[in-house]
Amino acid sequence: MKGDVVTLVTHVGEVIGRVVEENSDSIELADPRLFVNQESGAGLAPGICMTGIKDPTGAIFYKGSIVAVVATAPELEKAWQQQTSGIILQ
C-alpha cells in the first residue's frame, strides 16, 4: 500500500491520498482530498474538512474512524494527481 493512491472510506466521507505510512493504529496520507458532490458535479475539495487549511500536504487518519481502504477509481486518481500537482494529465 505504501506509495499507492487509495480512498479511505470513513464515517464522514471519502478521502483520496497517497499512502505515506501505515501502522497498527493509523494511515498517513500525502495530499489528502475529500470527495464531494456539488451542484456542478462530483469533485475533490481543496482539503479534508471545512475549517482546515487549504491544500494540506498530509494528514493522519486513525483506523477507528476508517470503514474501508480501497483502490481509487482511475479517473478520480487522475483528478487527484491533477489537483495536487497542478499538472494536466491527458
N, C-alpha and C positions, 0 to 999 in steps of 0.2 A: 504493500500500500504506500510506503514512503515514496514521495515524488509523484504519485498519481493524483489526478484531479477527481475528486469524489463529491457526492452530495450527502450531506448529513440530514437525515430526516429527524427533526426534533419536535417537541410538544408544541412549539410556537411557530414553526415554519421550516423551510428547507434552505440550507446554506451550502453554497458551492465554494470549494477552495482546494488548494494543493496541500497534500499531507506533508507536514514537516517532521512530525514526531508522533508516535503513539506509545502509550504505556497502559498499565492496567487500569488507570483512573481517568485518562483523558486522551483527546486527539487534538493536536495543534495544527491549524490550517494557516497557510500563507494566503494573503489577499482574499479573505472571505467576503462573499457577497450573498445577500439574502434574495431568494427568488420571490418575485412579487407579481401579482395580477393587477393591472391598471386599466383604465378606460381605453387607452391606446393599445392594449395587449399585454402579454406577459413579458417580463424582462428581469433585469437584475438591479437591485438597489445599490447605491454607492457605498453601502456599509452593511452592518448586520442588525442595527437597531436604530430607532428614531432619535435617540439622544447621544449616540456615539459619534466618534469622529468620522468624517467622510474619507473614503478610500483607506481603510485600515490595512496595515501591512501584515497583520497576523492576529490570531485570537486562539485561545484555548477553550475547548468545549469538553465539559465533564460528561462521562459516559452515562451518568444517571439521568441526563436530560436528552440523550440520543436514543431514538427509537430504532433507527437502522442506518447503516452506511452502505451506499450503493454507488455503482459506476454512474457517472454523469452522462446523460444523453449527448451524443457527438455535437449536435447543433448548439446545445447550451454550453458545452465545454468551449466551443469556438467563440461564442458570445462572451464568455468569462475571460478567455485569453485576450480578446479584443479590448474589453473594458479595462482589464488590469495592466495591459502592456501598452495600449494606445496604438498598436499595430493592427491594420485592417487585413484580415485573412481572407483569401479567395476560396 
